[in-house]
Amino acid sequence: MVFEDLRDYLNFLEKSRELIHVKEEVDPNLELTYILSEEERIGKKRAMVFDNVKGYNMPVAGNLFSTDKRIEYILGDTPYNIGLKLKNLVRIPDDTESMISRGLEMMKELSGIKPKVSQRKDSEFNIMDPDLSRYPITKNWPDDGGKYITMPLVITRDPDTGQRNVGTYRMQVYDNETTGMHWQIHKGGAEHFSGYKNENRKMDVAVAIGVDPLTFFSSIAPLPNGIDEFAFRGLLAKKHLELIKGETVNLEYPRNAEIVLEGYIDPSETRLEGPFGDHTGYYSLEEEFPVFHIKKVIQKKNPIYTTTIVGKLWNEDVRIGKAIERMFLPLVQIQIPEIVDMNIPEETVTTNMIVVSIKKRYPGQAKKVMFAIWGTGQMALTKIVVVVDDDIDVHDMKQVMWAMTTRIDPERDVMVIPGTATDTLDHPSQLLNYGSKMGIDATKKSKAENYNGKWPDTLKMNSDIEKKVDEIINNLDNK
Ligand SMILES: Cc1cc2nc3c(=O)[nH]c(=O)nc-3n(C[C@H](O)[C@H](O)[C@H](O)COP(=O)(O)O)c2cc1C
């Protein structure tokens, strides 16, 4: 089932008793998002629509991605199964397979990939002058630099190739017509921006708020730059995403968006952005970022605003991160086939650590895997990579810690790489976006890896004794 728009999804959640309406007056300044956060902390994780937001007559929806089940509704399958299907797409048919059936399979899979651009109907939308004071934009944490739009889809076009990028980057409200644009330097929007900067020309930008949940998920997905997130959404949905042409910008955006801000970024202008209570659990400090100027607003009648809060490990960004980990594992395995499983531990905040298990065949293979991870898409920003053997369950941190402490000699097995690209949010880095990485090879070592001796066997009971002991214990329980 593909949700047509945000309202379709909210109706579904309401019918499934996963959504509640908050009728009590709630302040968008600190209160609203903290309710969303506390709801997640206490484990109720209900999606919420705030109908009575202090000072506004526009509802706010939140906690739309807070559970694994909810993400499965949105994707129509488990993230891992989706990943397997994506992997199947790039499979080269073997001798036994008919090219016709493979071709038909591909046609079916790719049927929705191309977004469909259609005309806007005047009855659908209001076109307005910019005024951000109309919207219940939230302030999340006490020392945040102001109010932030936290769930925008930022749509840009590469000045040379014309390729589209869609990314979710927070936007700090400066006044009723301008915001910050917090695209981190490694992201698609920032890459396009550097092209406009080189040519010293203004960049059209469209920002869509309140789209259907699969389109939002696609904007977060770490796709290689050059792959259109709207096409990816069509691929996942097997249904074209409908786009409409911008009024004042040479860009298209989803017809199902509740609110669209059209405007531009002048490459010669930056402004301090932040502080912001971030995914890491710390405030990201003020840094210079580009400034977005709004020229027009296109919005549905009676729009619904969407928001999210990050900064505590129980919030929905963590669930989205897990879904991405599961979905992209099969694709990572195409490039790094020895990887058996991968865990981005929730506690380590997405880009700080990855644990992978490998089927190790040759000396130095764990380091080969580390370098491959540091050379792959957004995984390249991972600060610490831990490689274990495939007898370790990477999702059981007890087993991982056991391997990390009993299978390493630090001098030989811990590698520190200086002078690398780091995540913008990694505040301990030596400089913004620049620091070091650590690789821990926690696999068993061979002589060829400078291990002098026979690697000891791990403890395992004989299976006949295990069976007999099970019976004895069962009998004890039944007495
Ligand atoms: C709630 C939320 C907020 C985010 N905010 C930002 C942000 O401010 N800046 C940023 O660069 N990435 C942010 N991200 C991550 C990007 O959306 C993500 O890396 C995405 O893949 C970027 O797309 P791109 O590769 O097309 O640039 C955020 C993710 C989530 C879930």
The ligand as an SDF file (V2000), in Angstrom:
LIG
                    3D

 31 33  0  0  0  0  0  0  0  0999 V2000
   15.3690   14.6270   11.0840 C   0  0  0  0  0  0  0  0  0  0  0  0
   16.6110   14.7000   10.2430 C   0  0  0  0  0  0  0  0  0  0  0  0
   17.2800   15.9080   10.1010 C   0  0  0  0  0  0  0  0  0  0  0  0
   18.4300   16.0120    9.3030 C   0  0  0  0  0  0  0  0  0  0  0  0
   19.0720   17.1970    9.2090 N   0  0  0  0  0  0  0  0  0  0  0  0
   20.1720   17.3050    8.4190 C   0  0  0  0  0  0  0  0  0  0  0  0
   20.8430   18.5550    8.2900 C   0  0  0  0  0  0  0  0  0  0  0  0
   20.4750   19.5560    8.9060 O   0  0  0  0  0  0  0  0  0  0  0  0
   21.9130   18.6080    7.4500 N   0  0  0  0  0  0  0  0  0  0  0  0
   22.3590   17.5180    6.7480 C   0  0  0  0  0  0  0  0  0  0  0  0
   23.3130   17.6440    5.9770 O   0  0  0  0  0  0  0  0  0  0  0  0
   21.7670   16.3070    6.8900 N   0  0  0  0  0  0  0  0  0  0  0  0
   20.6730   16.1790    7.6950 C   0  0  0  0  0  0  0  0  0  0  0  0
   20.0440   14.9740    7.8220 N   0  0  0  0  0  0  0  0  0  0  0  0
   20.5760   13.8050    7.0980 C   0  0  0  0  0  0  0  0  0  0  0  0
   20.2800   13.8730    5.6050 C   0  0  0  0  0  0  0  0  0  0  0  0
   18.9200   14.0860    5.3540 O   0  0  0  0  0  0  0  0  0  0  0  0
   20.7450   12.6120    4.9140 C   0  0  0  0  0  0  0  0  0  0  0  0
   22.1430   12.4820    5.0970 O   0  0  0  0  0  0  0  0  0  0  0  0
   20.4070   12.5440    3.4390 C   0  0  0  0  0  0  0  0  0  0  0  0
   20.8540   11.3240    2.8850 O   0  0  0  0  0  0  0  0  0  0  0  0
   21.0260   13.7010    2.6910 C   0  0  0  0  0  0  0  0  0  0  0  0
   20.6590   13.5910    1.3410 O   0  0  0  0  0  0  0  0  0  0  0  0
   21.6700   13.9650    0.1800 P   0  0  0  0  0  0  0  0  0  0  0  0
   22.7130   12.8900    0.1340 O   0  0  0  0  0  0  0  0  0  0  0  0
   20.8120   13.9860   -1.0360 O   0  0  0  0  0  0  0  0  0  0  0  0
   22.2490   15.2540    0.5200 O   0  0  0  0  0  0  0  0  0  0  0  0
   18.9090   14.8520    8.6330 C   0  0  0  0  0  0  0  0  0  0  0  0
   18.2390   13.6280    8.7850 C   0  0  0  0  0  0  0  0  0  0  0  0
   17.1120   13.5460    9.5880 C   0  0  0  0  0  0  0  0  0  0  0  0
   16.4340   12.2160    9.7640 C   0  0  0  0  0  0  0  0  0  0  0  0
  1  2  1  0
  2  3  1  0
  2 30  2  0
  3  4  2  0
  4  5  1  0
  4 28  1  0
  5  6  2  0
  6  7  1  0
  6 13  1  0
  7  8  2  0
  7  9  1  0
  9 10  1  0
 10 11  2  0
 10 12  1  0
 12 13  2  0
 13 14  1  0
 14 15  1  0
 14 28  1  0
 15 16  1  0
 16 17  1  0
 16 18  1  0
 18 19  1  0
 18 20  1  0
 20 21  1  0
 20 22  1  0
 22 23  1  0
 23 24  1  0
 24 25  2  0
 24 26  1  0
 24 27  1  0
 28 29  2  0
 29 30  1  0
 30 31  1  0
M  END
$$$$
